[in-house]
Amino acid sequence: MISSNDFRTGVSIELDGSVWRVVEFLHVKPGKGSAFVRTKLKNVQTGSVVERTFRAGETVPQANLEKRTMQHTYKEGDDLVFMDMETYEEARLTPAQIGDRVQYIKEEMEVNVLFWNGQVMEVDLPTSVVLEVVDTDPGVKGDTATGGSKPAIVETGAQVMVPLFISIGERIKVDTRDGSYLGRE
């Protein structure tokens, strides 16, 4: 159990049978009446955000999230198979469980997986990943980094906007949060 006075950004709580993460909180002590805590909560499963007010000192159950480091081993159909690095157990995750960033996962990549009651809540990828360009328009002499950009397909199938001088076979660093080009590797 956690008191509403102890809410901080990133704290996970259980409400209505699901896990919510505190995005914003504000302790309010009005001149008249009792203090309260105004929060903005994000549902970890669905991503929906709600505003909720708690009385000061009200206790709510804290979510017991378990973080495991897992390695992507192979793909089976649409599912991605991950191996727990401590117990060597395998877990199959669907692209829906991973989210939009599934396009940046490559084999042997290590990710952090958050579990709640044996159920996958969230998959945290590294902030950047090095990928090989497999398809793009050829570079032309005189193309510079500031001259513009072109689309490139990387080894995982994701499309990344890269500078004009990047050619097929080069390894580039990509930001997994927004899919932007960070540089050559």
N, CA, C and O atoms as a DFTB+ gen file, in Angstrom:
740 C
 N C O
     1  1       0.844      -1.178       0.000
     2  2       0.000       0.000       0.000
     3  2       0.892       1.244       0.000
     4  3       1.960       1.276       0.611
     5  1       0.415       2.251      -0.701
     6  2       1.147       3.508      -0.767
     7  2       0.172       4.647      -0.485
     8  3      -0.977       4.635      -0.927
     9  1       0.663       5.620       0.257
    10  2      -0.164       6.779       0.591
    11  2      -0.171       7.756      -0.573
    12  3       0.808       7.860      -1.312
    13  1      -1.273       8.467      -0.734
    14  2      -1.340       9.464      -1.813
    15  2      -0.334      10.590      -1.571
    16  3       0.038      11.293      -2.511
    17  1       0.109      10.769      -0.328
    18  2       1.140      11.774      -0.033
    19  2       2.497      11.378      -0.609
    20  3       3.361      12.232      -0.809
    21  1       2.690      10.078      -0.878
    22  2       3.968       9.581      -1.402
    23  2       3.982       9.446      -2.923
    24  3       4.941       8.914      -3.481
    25  1       2.936       9.918      -3.602
    26  2       2.906       9.839      -5.058
    27  2       4.037      10.664      -5.654
    28  3       4.286      11.794      -5.234
    29  1       4.708      10.096      -6.623
    30  2       5.751      10.761      -7.391
    31  2       5.570      10.345      -8.846
    32  3       4.922       9.336      -9.124
    33  1       6.127      11.099      -9.763
    34  2       6.054      10.748     -11.176
    35  2       6.737       9.393     -11.387
    36  3       7.870       9.184     -10.955
    37  1       6.034       8.481     -12.055
    38  2       6.581       7.156     -12.344
    39  2       6.128       6.071     -11.390
    40  3       6.360       4.893     -11.661
    41  1       5.489       6.422     -10.278
    42  2       5.001       5.425      -9.329
    43  2       3.847       4.666      -9.964
    44  3       2.981       5.266     -10.599
    45  1       3.831       3.340      -9.794
    46  2       2.765       2.507     -10.354
    47  2       1.822       2.059      -9.247
    48  3       2.260       1.598      -8.193
    49  1       0.513       2.199      -9.499
    50  2      -0.498       1.789      -8.525
    51  2      -1.534       0.908      -9.207
    52  3      -1.645       0.890     -10.433
    53  1      -2.296       0.172      -8.389
    54  2      -3.376      -0.670      -8.900
    55  2      -4.709       0.003      -8.591
    56  3      -5.000       0.326      -7.439
    57  1      -5.514       0.210      -9.630
    58  2      -6.856       0.759      -9.472
    59  2      -7.793       0.032     -10.423
    60  3      -7.452      -0.179     -11.587
    61  1      -8.942      -0.344      -9.953
    62  2      -9.974      -0.969     -10.788
    63  2      -9.447      -2.166     -11.579
    64  3      -9.842      -2.370     -12.727
    65  1      -8.563      -2.953     -10.978
    66  2      -8.070      -4.169     -11.615
    67  2      -7.036      -3.969     -12.705
    68  3      -6.772      -4.900     -13.466
    69  1      -6.439      -2.783     -12.808
    70  2      -5.377      -2.579     -13.794
    71  2      -4.282      -1.690     -13.206
    72  3      -4.446      -1.102     -12.137
    73  1      -3.183      -1.608     -13.915
    74  2      -2.019      -0.863     -13.446
    75  2      -2.032       0.538     -14.043
    76  3      -2.232       0.711     -15.245
    77  1      -1.816       1.530     -13.191
    78  2      -1.769       2.934     -13.604
    79  2      -0.447       3.526     -13.156
    80  3       0.032       3.220     -12.064
    81  1       0.147       4.370     -13.988
    82  2       1.397       5.044     -13.661
    83  2       1.102       6.527     -13.460
    84  3       0.391       7.135     -14.260
    85  1       1.652       7.113     -12.381
    86  2       1.462       8.530     -12.090
    87  2       2.290       9.341     -13.085
    88  3       3.513       9.215     -13.136
    89  1       1.609      10.176     -13.877
    90  2       2.272      11.028     -14.865
    91  2       2.525      12.406     -14.261
    92  3       3.604      12.977     -14.423
    93  1       1.523      12.933     -13.566
    94  2       1.627      14.228     -12.895
    95  2       0.923      14.131     -11.554
    96  3      -0.022      13.358     -11.395
    97  1       1.387      14.918     -10.587
    98  2       0.703      14.975      -9.302
    99  2       0.845      16.383      -8.736
   100  3       1.806      17.093      -9.028
   101  1      -0.134      16.770      -7.920
   102  2      -0.111      18.092      -7.311
   103  2      -0.789      17.997      -5.951
   104  3      -1.966      17.650      -5.860
   105  1      -0.033      18.310      -4.885
   106  2      -0.598      18.349      -3.536
   107  2      -1.270      19.704      -3.345
   108  3      -0.635      20.746      -3.510
   109  1      -2.546      19.688      -2.998
   110  2      -3.307      20.930      -2.858
   111  2      -3.808      21.050      -1.421
   112  3      -4.429      20.129      -0.891
   113  1      -3.533      22.191      -0.799
   114  2      -4.024      22.475       0.551
   115  2      -4.859      23.747       0.462
   116  3      -4.334      24.854       0.574
   117  1      -6.180      23.575       0.258
   118  2      -7.019      24.772       0.145
   119  2      -7.135      25.493       1.492
   120  3      -6.883      24.903       2.542
   121  1      -7.511      26.748       1.452
   122  2      -7.680      27.514       2.682
   123  2      -8.790      26.958       3.549
   124  3      -8.735      27.054       4.775
   125  1      -9.774      26.390       2.933
   126  2     -10.909      25.834       3.659
   127  2     -11.072      24.378       3.230
   128  3     -11.059      24.083       2.035
   129  1     -11.221      23.492       4.161
   130  2     -11.396      22.085       3.828
   131  2     -10.095      21.315       3.984
   132  3      -9.072      21.863       4.395
   133  1     -10.157      20.030       3.645
   134  2      -8.989      19.172       3.831
   135  2      -8.125      19.132       2.572
   136  3      -8.588      19.436       1.473
   137  1      -6.869      18.751       2.757
   138  2      -5.915      18.674       1.643
   139  2      -6.260      17.491       0.742
   140  3      -6.893      16.527       1.173
   141  1      -5.830      17.583      -0.525
   142  2      -6.037      16.489      -1.468
   143  2      -4.890      16.458      -2.466
   144  3      -4.099      17.397      -2.559
   145  1      -4.817      15.357      -3.214
   146  2      -3.777      15.182      -4.223
   147  2      -4.454      15.009      -5.572
   148  3      -5.214      14.061      -5.774
   149  1      -4.181      15.923      -6.496
   150  2      -4.739      15.857      -7.844
   151  2      -3.694      15.160      -8.721
   152  3      -2.542      15.591      -8.768
   153  1      -4.085      14.091      -9.412
   154  2      -3.132      13.318     -10.213
   155  2      -3.616      13.145     -11.647
   156  3      -4.804      13.252     -11.950
   157  1      -2.663      12.878     -12.503
   158  2      -2.950      12.460     -13.871
   159  2      -2.333      11.070     -13.983
   160  3      -1.126      10.909     -13.803
   161  1      -3.157      10.067     -14.278
   162  2      -2.729       8.669     -14.312
   163  2      -2.819       8.107     -15.724
   164  3      -3.761       8.397     -16.462
   165  1      -1.824       7.296     -16.094
   166  2      -1.815       6.658     -17.408
   167  2      -1.943       5.155     -17.224
   168  3      -1.178       4.551     -16.472
   169  1      -2.912       4.549     -17.911
   170  2      -3.099       3.106     -17.874
   171  2      -1.961       2.456     -18.654
   172  3      -1.756       2.762     -19.829
   173  1      -1.219       1.556     -18.001
   174  2      -0.054       0.940     -18.634
   175  2      -0.464       0.028     -19.781
   176  3       0.248      -0.049     -20.782
   177  1      -1.616      -0.678     -19.659
   178  2      -2.050      -1.593     -20.714
   179  2      -2.596      -0.860     -21.932
   180  3      -2.213      -1.159     -23.063
   181  1      -3.488       0.097     -21.703
   182  2      -4.191       0.721     -22.827
   183  2      -3.589       2.054     -23.254
   184  3      -3.780       2.483     -24.392
   185  1      -2.870       2.710     -22.358
   186  2      -2.297       4.004     -22.701
   187  2      -3.223       5.177     -22.450
   188  3      -2.839       6.324     -22.678
   189  1      -4.450       4.912     -21.980
   190  2      -5.392       6.007     -21.729
   191  2      -4.961       6.800     -20.491
   192  3      -4.374       6.248     -19.561
   193  1      -5.261       8.095     -20.496
   194  2      -4.884       8.986     -19.401
   195  2      -6.145       9.548     -18.753
   196  3      -7.049      10.023     -19.440
   197  1      -6.194       9.489     -17.418
   198  2      -7.330      10.039     -16.679
   199  2      -6.810      10.937     -15.558
   200  3      -5.681      10.782     -15.090
   201  1      -7.648      11.871     -15.141
   202  2      -7.332      12.705     -13.988
   203  2      -8.147      12.181     -12.819
   204  3      -9.333      11.884     -12.958
   205  1      -7.497      12.070     -11.665
   206  2      -8.183      11.535     -10.492
   207  2      -7.693      12.276      -9.253
   208  3      -6.515      12.621      -9.150
   209  1      -8.596      12.515      -8.323
   210  2      -8.266      13.210      -7.091
   211  2      -8.359      12.239      -5.918
   212  3      -9.322      11.481      -5.798
   213  1      -7.341      12.273      -5.051
   214  2      -7.300      11.429      -3.856
   215  2      -7.261      12.327      -2.631
   216  3      -6.690      13.417      -2.679
   217  1      -7.868      11.877      -1.521
   218  2      -7.733      12.602      -0.269
   219  2      -6.290      12.484       0.209
   220  3      -5.635      11.471      -0.038
   221  1      -5.795      13.508       0.887
   222  2      -4.431      13.455       1.420
   223  2      -4.338      12.302       2.426
   224  3      -5.166      12.197       3.330
   225  1      -3.345      11.452       2.269
   226  2      -3.158      10.323       3.175
   227  2      -3.934       9.080       2.804
   228  3      -3.796       8.055       3.472
   229  1      -4.749       9.135       1.759
   230  2      -5.505       7.956       1.314
   231  2      -4.520       6.913       0.795
   232  3      -3.567       7.246       0.090
   233  1      -4.754       5.648       1.148
   234  2      -3.842       4.604       0.694
   235  2      -4.454       3.820      -0.455
   236  3      -5.654       3.549      -0.478
   237  1      -3.600       3.462      -1.407
   238  2      -3.998       2.647      -2.561
   239  2      -2.953       1.550      -2.720
   240  3      -1.806       1.735      -2.314
   241  1      -3.326       0.412      -3.304
   242  2      -2.338      -0.653      -3.488
   243  2      -1.284      -0.257      -4.529
   244  3      -1.615       0.249      -5.601
   245  1      -0.019      -0.494      -4.197
   246  2       1.060      -0.227      -5.142
   247  2       1.230      -1.456      -6.025
   248  3       1.210      -2.584      -5.535
   249  1       1.397      -1.240      -7.321
   250  2       1.533      -2.351      -8.265
   251  2       2.907      -2.985      -8.118
   252  3       3.921      -2.287      -8.097
   253  1       2.936      -4.301      -8.015
   254  2       4.196      -5.031      -7.947
   255  2       4.634      -5.380      -9.354
   256  3       4.244      -6.412      -9.899
   257  1       5.444      -4.517      -9.937
   258  2       5.936      -4.755     -11.284
   259  2       7.289      -5.439     -11.195
   260  3       8.145      -5.060     -10.396
   261  1       7.463      -6.450     -12.026
   262  2       8.709      -7.188     -12.060
   263  2       9.406      -6.878     -13.382
   264  3       8.824      -7.058     -14.452
   265  1      10.647      -6.415     -13.306
   266  2      11.405      -6.073     -14.513
   267  2      12.400      -7.194     -14.789
   268  3      13.201      -7.559     -13.928
   269  1      12.335      -7.731     -16.003
   270  2      13.264      -8.800     -16.405
   271  2      13.989      -8.381     -17.675
   272  3      13.400      -7.796     -18.584
   273  1      15.284      -8.696     -17.719
   274  2      16.054      -8.466     -18.936
   275  2      15.883      -9.694     -19.820
   276  3      16.169     -10.819     -19.412
   277  1      15.409      -9.453     -21.039
   278  2      15.172     -10.558     -21.962
   279  2      15.848     -10.266     -23.298
   280  3      16.054      -9.111     -23.668
   281  1      16.187     -11.337     -24.012
   282  2      16.863     -11.206     -25.301
   283  2      15.967     -11.764     -26.398
   284  3      15.414     -12.857     -26.272
   285  1      15.830     -10.982     -27.493
   286  2      15.043     -11.453     -28.632
   287  2      15.842     -12.549     -29.332
   288  3      16.955     -12.305     -29.798
   289  1      15.278     -13.754     -29.407
   290  2      16.008     -14.873     -30.008
   291  2      15.582     -15.158     -31.444
   292  3      16.432     -15.349     -32.314
   293  1      14.281     -15.188     -31.700
   294  2      13.812     -15.436     -33.061
   295  2      12.361     -15.016     -33.200
   296  3      11.695     -14.676     -32.222
   297  1      11.882     -15.046     -34.446
   298  2      10.506     -14.685     -34.743
   299  2       9.767     -15.937     -35.197
   300  3      10.262     -16.688     -36.037
   301  1       8.580     -16.157     -34.639
   302  2       7.771     -17.321     -35.008
   303  2       6.407     -16.825     -35.452
   304  3       5.578     -16.443     -34.626
   305  1       6.178     -16.831     -36.759
   306  2       4.952     -16.248     -37.297
   307  2       5.014     -14.746     -37.072
   308  3       5.985     -14.094     -37.456
   309  1       3.972     -14.196     -36.446
   310  2       3.976     -12.774     -36.097
   311  2       4.597     -12.530     -34.729
   312  3       5.034     -11.417     -34.434
   313  1       4.638     -13.566     -33.888
   314  2       5.146     -13.418     -32.525
   315  2       6.665     -13.323     -32.486
   316  3       7.365     -13.909     -33.312
   317  1       7.158     -12.567     -31.503
   318  2       8.586     -12.476     -31.266
   319  2       8.892     -13.278     -30.008
   320  3       8.203     -13.129     -28.999
   321  1       9.908     -14.120     -30.055
   322  2      10.248     -14.974     -28.928
   323  2      11.430     -14.354     -28.187
   324  3      12.470     -14.064     -28.778
   325  1      11.247     -14.157     -26.876
   326  2      12.273     -13.582     -26.026
   327  2      12.688     -14.601     -24.975
   328  3      11.863     -15.379     -24.495
   329  1      13.988     -14.592     -24.614
   330  2      14.500     -15.509     -23.607
   331  2      14.923     -14.706     -22.383
   332  3      15.644     -13.715     -22.496
   333  1      14.462     -15.147     -21.203
   334  2      14.865     -14.524     -19.948
   335  2      16.343     -14.815     -19.737
   336  3      16.765     -15.969     -19.810
   337  1      17.133     -13.778     -19.476
   338  2      18.581     -13.937     -19.364
   339  2      19.020     -14.605     -18.056
   340  3      20.177     -15.008     -17.936
   341  1      18.120     -14.730     -17.079
   342  2      18.483     -15.384     -15.818
   343  2      17.977     -16.819     -15.751
   344  3      18.714     -17.717     -15.344
   345  1      16.725     -17.045     -16.146
   346  2      16.126     -18.371     -16.011
   347  2      16.133     -19.161     -17.322
   348  3      15.859     -20.361     -17.321
   349  1      16.443     -18.501     -18.430
   350  2      16.456     -19.102     -19.772
   351  2      15.076     -19.586     -20.212
   352  3      14.978     -20.442     -21.091
   353  1      14.014     -19.054     -19.617
   354  2      12.655     -19.367     -20.045
   355  2      12.307     -18.487     -21.234
   356  3      12.797     -17.363     -21.351
   357  1      11.452     -19.008     -22.124
   358  2      11.045     -18.246     -23.297
   359  2       9.667     -17.642     -23.100
   360  3       8.806     -18.220     -22.438
   361  1       9.474     -16.470     -23.687
   362  2       8.170     -15.811     -23.667
   363  2       7.870     -15.334     -25.077
   364  3       8.741     -14.783     -25.750
   365  1       6.644     -15.545     -25.523
   366  2       6.222     -15.084     -26.846
   367  2       5.404     -13.808     -26.687
   368  3       4.422     -13.770     -25.945
   369  1       5.825     -12.768     -27.396
   370  2       5.127     -11.493     -27.332
   371  2       4.617     -11.135     -28.710
   372  3       5.298     -11.344     -29.714
   373  1       3.415     -10.593     -28.749
   374  2       2.837     -10.157     -30.013
   375  2       3.286      -8.721     -30.290
   376  3       3.654      -8.002     -29.361
   377  1       3.259      -8.295     -31.557
   378  2       3.599      -6.902     -31.867
   379  2       2.710      -5.904     -31.112
   380  3       3.157      -4.802     -30.793
   381  1       1.463      -6.279     -30.825
   382  2       0.559      -5.381     -30.082
   383  2       1.053      -5.169     -28.659
   384  3       0.901      -4.073     -28.118
   385  1       1.646      -6.195     -28.032
   386  2       2.158      -6.063     -26.673
   387  2       3.385      -5.153     -26.633
   388  3       3.618      -4.468     -25.637
   389  1       4.159      -5.145     -27.699
   390  2       5.388      -4.353     -27.739
   391  2       5.096      -2.913     -28.135
   392  3       5.711      -1.985     -27.609
   393  1       4.168      -2.723     -29.053
   394  2       3.809      -1.375     -29.476
   395  2       4.478      -0.983     -30.781
   396  3       4.979      -1.832     -31.518
   397  1       4.480       0.326     -31.058
   398  2       5.001       0.849     -32.323
   399  2       6.488       0.579     -32.518
   400  3       6.958       0.480     -33.652
   401  1       7.216       0.461     -31.442
   402  2       8.677       0.326     -31.552
   403  2       9.123      -1.085     -31.921
   404  3      10.322      -1.364     -31.946
   405  1       8.181      -1.976     -32.205
   406  2       8.522      -3.343     -32.599
   407  2       9.384      -3.349     -33.861
   408  3      10.163      -4.278     -34.074
   409  1       9.251      -2.329     -34.690
   410  2      10.002      -2.266     -35.952
   411  2      11.499      -2.024     -35.755
   412  3      12.259      -2.090     -36.722
   413  1      11.936      -1.748     -34.530
   414  2      13.356      -1.524     -34.283
   415  2      14.021      -2.688     -33.548
   416  3      15.205      -2.616     -33.218
   417  1      13.271      -3.757     -33.290
   418  2      13.829      -4.908     -32.580
   419  2      14.508      -5.834     -33.579
   420  3      13.914      -6.237     -34.580
   421  1      15.773      -6.167     -33.287
   422  2      16.490      -7.120     -34.125
   423  2      16.926      -8.300     -33.257
   424  3      16.883      -8.223     -32.029
   425  1      17.339      -9.378     -33.893
   426  2      17.719     -10.578     -33.151
   427  2      18.901     -10.299     -32.242
   428  3      19.781      -9.498     -32.556
   429  1      18.898     -10.981     -31.110
   430  2      19.915     -10.884     -30.064
   431  2      19.930      -9.530     -29.363
   432  3      20.892      -9.209     -28.666
   433  1      18.880      -8.733     -29.536
   434  2      18.767      -7.450     -28.839
   435  2      18.198      -7.695     -27.448
   436  3      17.242      -8.455     -27.290
   437  1      18.779      -7.054     -26.442
   438  2      18.282      -7.177     -25.082
   439  2      17.325      -6.031     -24.779
   440  3      17.602      -4.872     -25.087
   441  1      16.185      -6.380     -24.165
   442  2      15.177      -5.391     -23.786
   443  2      14.761      -5.659     -22.346
   444  3      14.971      -6.754     -21.824
   445  1      14.170      -4.651     -21.707
   446  2      13.605      -4.825     -20.373
   447  2      12.107      -5.005     -20.520
   448  3      11.433      -4.195     -21.156
   449  1      11.585      -6.082     -19.923
   450  2      10.162      -6.377     -20.005
   451  2       9.560      -6.259     -18.606
   452  3      10.051      -6.874     -17.659
   453  1       8.492      -5.466     -18.480
   454  2       7.801      -5.303     -17.201
   455  2       6.627      -6.268     -17.133
   456  3       5.782      -6.299     -18.028
   457  1       6.581      -7.062     -16.053
   458  2       5.504      -8.016     -15.840
   459  2       4.700      -7.609     -14.616
   460  3       5.251      -7.091     -13.645
   461  1       3.384      -7.849     -14.667
   462  2       2.496      -7.663     -13.530
   463  2       1.585      -8.870     -13.471
   464  3       0.838      -9.133     -14.413
   465  1       1.639      -9.605     -12.379
   466  2       0.861     -10.837     -12.213
   467  2       1.090     -11.804     -13.377
   468  3       0.144     -12.429     -13.858
   469  1       2.330     -11.930     -13.828
   470  2       2.684     -12.846     -14.910
   471  2       2.283     -12.384     -16.291
   472  3       2.409     -13.137     -17.257
   473  1       1.805     -11.169     -16.403
   474  2       1.296     -10.615     -17.661
   475  2       2.236      -9.493     -18.108
   476  3       2.676      -8.689     -17.286
   477  1       2.545      -9.437     -19.407
   478  2       3.442      -8.409     -19.935
   479  2       2.725      -7.059     -19.935
   480  3       1.625      -6.928     -20.472
   481  1       3.361      -6.065     -19.327
   482  2       2.799      -4.720     -19.275
   483  2       3.460      -3.809     -20.296
   484  3       2.781      -3.073     -21.012
   485  1       4.794      -3.859     -20.362
   486  2       5.525      -2.898     -21.160
   487  2       6.852      -3.497     -21.593
   488  3       7.447      -4.293     -20.867
   489  1       7.312      -3.115     -22.770
   490  2       8.623      -3.532     -23.257
   491  2       9.444      -2.265     -23.484
   492  3       9.082      -1.411     -24.294
   493  1      10.552      -2.158     -22.758
   494  2      11.439      -0.996     -22.874
   495  2      12.629      -1.339     -23.746
   496  3      13.436      -2.201     -23.401
   497  1      12.736      -0.658     -24.883
   498  2      13.879      -0.841     -25.774
   499  2      14.983       0.131     -25.375
   500  3      14.724       1.116     -24.684
   501  1      16.213      -0.142     -25.807
   502  2      17.269       0.858     -25.613
   503  2      16.884       2.126     -26.379
   504  3      16.105       2.056     -27.331
   505  1      17.418       3.280     -25.978
   506  2      17.035       4.521     -26.643
   507  2      17.539       4.604     -28.069
   508  3      16.957       5.311     -28.891
   509  1      18.617       3.890     -28.376
   510  2      19.093       3.882     -29.761
   511  2      19.564       2.485     -30.129
   512  3      19.944       1.689     -29.271
   513  1      19.529       2.207     -31.435
   514  2      19.936       0.901     -31.939
   515  2      20.692       1.099     -33.252
   516  3      20.388       2.007     -34.026
   517  1      21.682       0.236     -33.489
   518  2      22.454       0.303     -34.728
   519  2      21.861      -0.696     -35.716
   520  3      21.761      -1.887     -35.421
   521  1      21.466      -0.199     -36.901
   522  2      20.840      -1.034     -37.922
   523  2      21.531      -0.825     -39.261
   524  3      22.091       0.238     -39.529
   525  1      21.480      -1.857     -40.097
   526  2      22.094      -1.773     -41.422
   527  2      21.047      -1.347     -42.453
   528  3      19.912      -1.823     -42.436
   529  1      21.448      -0.448     -43.343
   530  2      20.566       0.015     -44.415
   531  2      20.546      -1.058     -45.500
   532  3      21.596      -1.444     -46.014
   533  1      19.344      -1.542     -45.851
   534  2      19.230      -2.576     -46.881
   535  2      18.681      -2.034     -48.190
   536  3      18.847      -2.664     -49.235
   537  1      18.023      -0.866     -48.154
   538  2      17.489      -0.297     -49.389
   539  2      17.351       1.213     -49.258
   540  3      16.764       1.718     -48.301
   541  1      17.900       1.921     -50.232
   542  2      17.747       3.373     -50.315
   543  2      18.210       3.811     -51.697
   544  3      18.869       3.053     -52.409
   545  1      17.865       5.025     -52.068
   546  2      18.355       5.555     -53.334
   547  2      19.862       5.732     -53.235
   548  3      20.377       6.041     -52.161
   549  1      20.582       5.539     -54.345
   550  2      22.036       5.689     -54.275
   551  2      22.446       7.131     -53.992
   552  3      21.785       8.082     -54.409
   553  1      23.563       7.262     -53.266
   554  2      24.102       8.587     -52.981
   555  2      24.817       9.128     -54.204
   556  3      25.353       8.355     -54.998
   557  1      24.834      10.418     -54.368
   558  2      25.480      11.073     -55.499
   559  2      26.586      11.961     -54.952
   560  3      26.449      12.538     -53.873
   561  1      27.676      12.071     -55.692
   562  2      28.784      12.914     -55.264
   563  2      28.275      14.344     -55.061
   564  3      27.556      14.889     -55.899
   565  1      28.660      14.926     -53.947
   566  2      28.227      16.283     -53.652
   567  2      27.086      16.330     -52.656
   568  3      26.747      17.407     -52.165
   569  1      26.469      15.165     -52.337
   570  2      25.404      15.142     -51.331
   571  2      26.007      15.421     -49.958
   572  3      27.032      14.840     -49.599
   573  1      25.386      16.295     -49.200
   574  2      25.904      16.648     -47.883
   575  2      24.873      16.356     -46.807
   576  3      23.716      16.053     -47.099
   577  1      25.311      16.451     -45.561
   578  2      24.427      16.157     -44.431
   579  2      23.315      17.195     -44.308
   580  3      22.237      16.874     -43.807
   581  1      23.546      18.409     -44.744
   582  2      22.541      19.455     -44.583
   583  2      21.689      19.644     -45.835
   584  3      20.787      20.482     -45.851
   585  1      21.964      18.885     -46.863
   586  2      21.290      19.084     -48.137
   587  2      19.908      18.507     -48.244
   588  3      19.226      18.774     -49.234
   589  1      19.451      17.734     -47.287
   590  2      18.123      17.130     -47.355
   591  2      18.157      15.714     -46.830
   592  3      19.146      15.277     -46.241
   593  1      17.070      15.003     -47.046
   594  2      17.013      13.626     -46.567
   595  2      16.225      12.773     -47.547
   596  3      15.507      13.271     -48.414
   597  1      16.388      11.467     -47.375
   598  2      15.703      10.500     -48.231
   599  2      15.293       9.311     -47.367
   600  3      15.888       9.094     -46.311
   601  1      14.287       8.533     -47.788
   602  2      13.888       7.366     -47.003
   603  2      14.859       6.202     -47.215
   604  3      15.379       6.004     -48.313
   605  1      15.092       5.444     -46.156
   606  2      15.926       4.248     -46.229
   607  2      15.237       3.138     -45.455
   608  3      14.646       3.383     -44.403
   609  1      15.310       1.919     -45.971
   610  2      14.757       0.757     -45.286
   611  2      15.927       0.065     -44.578
   612  3      16.957      -0.213     -45.193
   613  1      15.755      -0.213     -43.265
   614  2      16.806      -0.873     -42.494
   615  2      16.504      -2.358     -42.369
   616  3      15.437      -2.811     -42.784
   617  1      17.437      -3.122     -41.799
   618  2      17.343      -4.583     -41.750
   619  2      16.095      -5.112     -41.054
   620  3      15.686      -6.241     -41.325
   621  1      15.478      -4.337     -40.168
   622  2      14.273      -4.800     -39.475
   623  2      12.996      -4.492     -40.253
   624  3      11.910      -4.914     -39.857
   625  1      13.123      -3.752     -41.365
   626  2      11.973      -3.406     -42.183
   627  2      11.438      -2.017     -41.923
   628  3      10.514      -1.575     -42.606
   629  1      11.998      -1.317     -40.949
   630  2      11.543       0.038     -40.626
   631  2      12.061       1.029     -41.660
   632  3      13.125       0.832     -42.248
   633  1      11.295       2.098     -41.874
   634  2      11.724       3.164     -42.784
   635  2      12.220       4.331     -41.942
   636  3      11.538       4.789     -41.026
   637  1      13.426       4.805     -42.269
   638  2      14.062       5.896     -41.536
   639  2      14.484       6.959     -42.540
   640  3      15.007       6.638     -43.607
   641  1      14.256       8.223     -42.200
   642  2      14.724       9.317     -43.048
   643  2      16.200       9.561     -42.731
   644  3      16.560       9.824     -41.584
   645  1      17.056       9.470     -43.763
   646  2      18.502       9.600     -43.586
   647  2      19.045      10.695     -44.505
   648  3      18.375      11.071     -45.467
   649  1      20.253      11.217     -44.226
   650  2      20.858      12.197     -45.132
   651  2      21.130      11.584     -46.508
   652  3      21.189      10.363     -46.651
   653  1      21.292      12.426     -47.498
   654  2      21.454      11.968     -48.883
   655  2      22.703      11.125     -49.110
   656  3      22.722      10.312     -50.034
   657  1      23.752      11.290     -48.293
   658  2      25.004      10.566     -48.533
   659  2      25.003       9.126     -48.030
   660  3      25.960       8.400     -48.300
   661  1      23.984       8.684     -47.320
   662  2      23.906       7.311     -46.810
   663  2      23.602       6.359     -47.967
   664  3      22.737       6.629     -48.800
   665  1      24.333       5.237     -48.001
   666  2      24.118       4.256     -49.077
   667  2      23.837       2.875     -48.487
   668  3      23.966       2.663     -47.281
   669  1      23.452       1.941     -49.355
   670  2      23.112       0.577     -48.946
   671  2      24.337      -0.079     -48.313
   672  3      25.458       0.075     -48.798
   673  1      24.108      -0.814     -47.223
   674  2      25.185      -1.530     -46.550
   675  2      25.769      -0.768     -45.367
   676  3      26.485      -1.354     -44.555
   677  1      25.483       0.516     -45.253
   678  2      26.018       1.288     -44.129
   679  2      25.220       0.999     -42.874
   680  3      24.029       0.696     -42.934
   681  1      25.897       1.098     -41.723
   682  2      25.257       0.902     -40.430
   683  2      24.985       2.272     -39.827
   684  3      25.880       3.108     -39.698
   685  1      23.715       2.481     -39.458
   686  2      23.324       3.781     -38.905
   687  2      22.733       3.600     -37.507
   688  3      22.241       2.527     -37.159
   689  1      22.791       4.655     -36.728
   690  2      22.217       4.661     -35.384
   691  2      20.849       5.335     -35.466
   692  3      20.721       6.436     -36.001
   693  1      19.817       4.657     -34.926
   694  2      18.442       5.143     -34.999
   695  2      17.886       5.296     -33.588
   696  3      18.072       4.417     -32.746
   697  1      17.202       6.414     -33.328
   698  2      16.539       6.655     -32.052
   699  2      15.241       5.845     -32.040
   700  3      14.385       6.048     -32.901
   701  1      15.082       4.928     -31.073
   702  2      13.897       4.061     -31.051
   703  2      12.661       4.778     -30.545
   704  3      11.554       4.266     -30.713
   705  1      12.807       5.948     -29.931
   706  2      11.640       6.669     -29.421
   707  2      10.851       7.325     -30.537
   708  3       9.621       7.332     -30.504
   709  1      11.554       7.886     -31.542
   710  2      10.846       8.582     -32.616
   711  2      11.279       8.153     -34.021
   712  3      10.769       8.683     -35.008
   713  1      12.207       7.205     -34.122
   714  2      12.622       6.688     -35.432
   715  2      13.523       7.626     -36.212
   716  3      13.623       7.506     -37.433
   717  1      14.175       8.550     -35.542
   718  2      15.022       9.515     -36.242
   719  2      16.462       8.998     -36.388
   720  3      16.942       8.199     -35.584
   721  1      17.123       9.478     -37.430
   722  2      18.505       9.156     -37.722
   723  2      19.406       9.907     -36.755
   724  3      19.255      11.116     -36.581
   725  1      20.358       9.194     -36.112
   726  2      21.261       9.835     -35.160
   727  2      22.689       9.958     -35.675
   728  3      23.442      10.812     -35.208
   729  1      23.069       9.114     -36.633
   730  2      24.423       9.182     -37.162
   731  2      24.862       7.840     -37.727
   732  3      24.151       6.838     -37.645
   733  1      26.069       7.857     -38.309
   734  2      26.639       6.608     -38.827
   735  2      27.364       5.884     -37.706
   736  3      27.826       6.499     -36.745
   737  1      27.456       4.592     -37.843
   738  2      28.136       3.788     -36.836
   739  2      29.431       3.257     -37.376
   740  3      30.151       2.552     -36.669
